[in-house]
Amino acid sequence: MGAGGQLISVHPEELTFEFELEKPSYCNLKVVNNTEHHVAFKVKTTSPRKYFVRPNTSVVQPWDSCTITVTLQAQKEYPPDMQCKDKFLLQSTKVPPSTDIDEIPQDTFNKDGDKVIEERKLRVVYTAPGQSGQGNSEGDSGLTSSRSFRNSMLKNSSAEEIQMAQRLKEERDTTIQQNKHLQRELEMLKRRKSRKGDAGFSLTFAAFAGLIGLMVGYILNFALSSPPAE
């Protein structure tokens, strides 16, 4: 049996989560079977409502390994000083090769008789987004300077965006006024054209009516001047 007589070894030996409000975070654990036997494991936690563990129970074949994904559910507030008191317990024991991975007997991890149940406690660590696990004062200083520079750039960008928005608003207002002016001129031109069209129609109608009057007068004169038939 390897790894100091332990059935399994775990990498890493603590769960590290990048903590952000309203966002889930993930951590993978690699469980390695250090024996020639089939080993079952089970994961427990002091805060089962905060974490989602898959698989939380399984069987690892001899000299094989398994990856456990632990999900920290989205949280609505920061823990005090970003310190976490949650703990995980990883239990392991030998099982027969015929053990079903999906249906491990419920009494597998009961401490009775000569059964050996190994337990490993894993602590939980929260880190800020982008925070390095092994930082130094010089690195922290550089990170602070980088953040200050980024904040300054963001402020300058915001001021430029505000000025650009104001210029765009002024140009939009000017364009709207020009469009209104052009619409008024277009309406005036339409009214003038309509008036000219009406005047042309009146003159044409008067000339036509006059022509008809002349024709009617001529016909009446001709009828009255004709001698009566004998």
N, C-alpha and C positions, 0 to 999 in steps of 0.2 A: 504493500500500500504506500502510495507516494504522498508528497506534500505534508510531511511531518505526521503521518498516520491518519490524516483526515480523509473521509470518504470523498468529499468534494472540495474544490477550491472555487473562490468567487473573485471575479475581476470586473470592475474595481471593488474595493472593499468598503466603499461608502457611496451613497446615492447622491449625485450632484444634479440639481435642477436650476436652469436659468429662469429666474422668477420674473414674470411680467404680469401686471394686473389684467384680468379678463382674457388671459391666454393660457392654454394648457402647455405643459412642458413635459419632456420625455427623457428617460434615462434607461440605458440598456445594461443588463448584468449578464456576464458570461459565466455559466456554471459548468465546471469541468469535473467529470468522473475520474478519480485517481486510482480506481480499482479495476479488478477483473470481474466484478460483480455488477448486476443491475442495481442502480441506486435511484430511489424515489425521493423527491424533494417537495416541500410545501412552503409557501411564502405567507407570512402573517405580518400585519402592521398594527400599530396602536391607533391609527386614524384611517379606518377602512373606507370612510366616506370621501376622503380627499384623494385617494389613490386608486388607480385601476391597474391591476397586475395580470398580465397574460404571457405565458400560462402561469397560474398560481400554484398548480400541482402538475407533476409530470414524472416520467421515468427516463433516466439517462443510461444509455447502454455502456458497457465496459470501455473505458478509455475514450469515451466520446464526450461531447459537450452540448450545451443547450443555451439559447439566448432568451432571457426574460426581459420584456419591455414593461417598464413601470411608468405610468402616466400620472402626472400631477394635474388634477382637474383645475380649470380656470378659477382663480381666486378674486374676491372683490376688495380685499384690503391687504396691505403689507403686514407681515409679522413684525413684532417689536424688534428693532435693531437687526432685521433680516436674519434672526436666529430661529432655527427650527428644532423643536423638541421631539418630533416624531421619530419613531424607531421601527425597524423592520427585523423580523426573525426568520431565518432560513433554516428549516429542519430537514434532515436527510437520514435515510436508513436503507439497508439492503433489502431487496425484494426478490422474489423468484423471477426467473426469466419470462415466465408465462403471464406476468402481471400486465393487465390491460392499461395502456397509457391513459385512455380516456375514462376509465372506471376504476380508479385506485380504491381499494377497500377503505372504508371510513376509519377502521381501527389501525391503519398502517402506522400512524404516528403516535399511538398510545404507548406510554411508557409502562410496559408490563413484562414480567418474566425476564428472559435473558436478552430481550431485544435492545439493540443499541440505537439510540436516537441522538444524533449529533445536532448541535444548534450553533448558529452563528448570528450574532447581532450586527446589524448594519445601521449606521447613523445617516441622517439626511442633512445635506448642506444646500443652502440657497445662495445663488450668486446673481449679481446684476447682469443685464444683457451686455455681452462683449467683455465682461471682466475676466482677466486671466487668472488662472489658479496659482501661478507663481510669479507674482509681481514684485518690483522693488521700488524704492523711493524715486529713482531716476525714471523708471518706466512710468510710475504714477504721475510724475511731474510732466512727462511728455504727453501723457494721456490728457491731463488737465489743460495743457497748452493747446492741444489739438481740439479739445472741446470748446475752449474759449474762441479759438480762431473760427471754428464752425459756427458758433453762435453769432460772432461778429458778422460773418458772411451772410448768415440768415437775416440779421437785422438790416444790413445794407440791401439785400435782395428785396426785403419787404418794403423798404422806403422807395426803391426804384419801381416796384410793382404798383405802389400807391400813386406815384407821379404818372406812370404810364396810364393807369386807370383814369386819372383826372384828365389827361390829354385826350384820351379816347372819348371821354364823356363830352368834352368841349367840341371835339370834331363831330360827334354824333349830333349834338344840339345845333351846330352850324349847318350840317347837312339837312336836318329836319326843317330849319327855317328856310333854306334855299328851296327845298321841295315845296313848301307851302307857297312861297312866292311864285314859283313856276306854275303851280296849280291855279293860283289866282289869275295870272296872265293868260293861261290857257282858257279859263272860263270866260274871260273878257273877249278873247278872240272868237270863241264859239258864239257868244251873244251878238257880236258885231256881224259875223257871217250870217247868223240867223236873221238879223234885221235886214241885211242886204238881200237875202233870199226872199223875204216877205215883200220888199219894195219891188223887186223884179216881177214877182208874181202878180202884184196889184196892177202894174203897168200893162202886163200881157193880158190880164183879164179885162182891163178897161178897153184896150185896143180891139180885142175879140168881140166884146159887147157892142162897141161902136160899129164894127163891120156888120154884125148881125142886124143892127138898127137900120143901117143904110140899105141892106138887102130887103128888109121888110118894107121900108118906105118906097123903094123902087117898085116892088111888087104891087103895093097898094095904088101907087100912081098909075101903073100900067093898067090895073084892073078898072080904075075909075075913068080913065081916058078912053077905054075901048068902047065903040058904038054898040048899042043894044042890037041883038039879033032880031030879024023880021020873021 
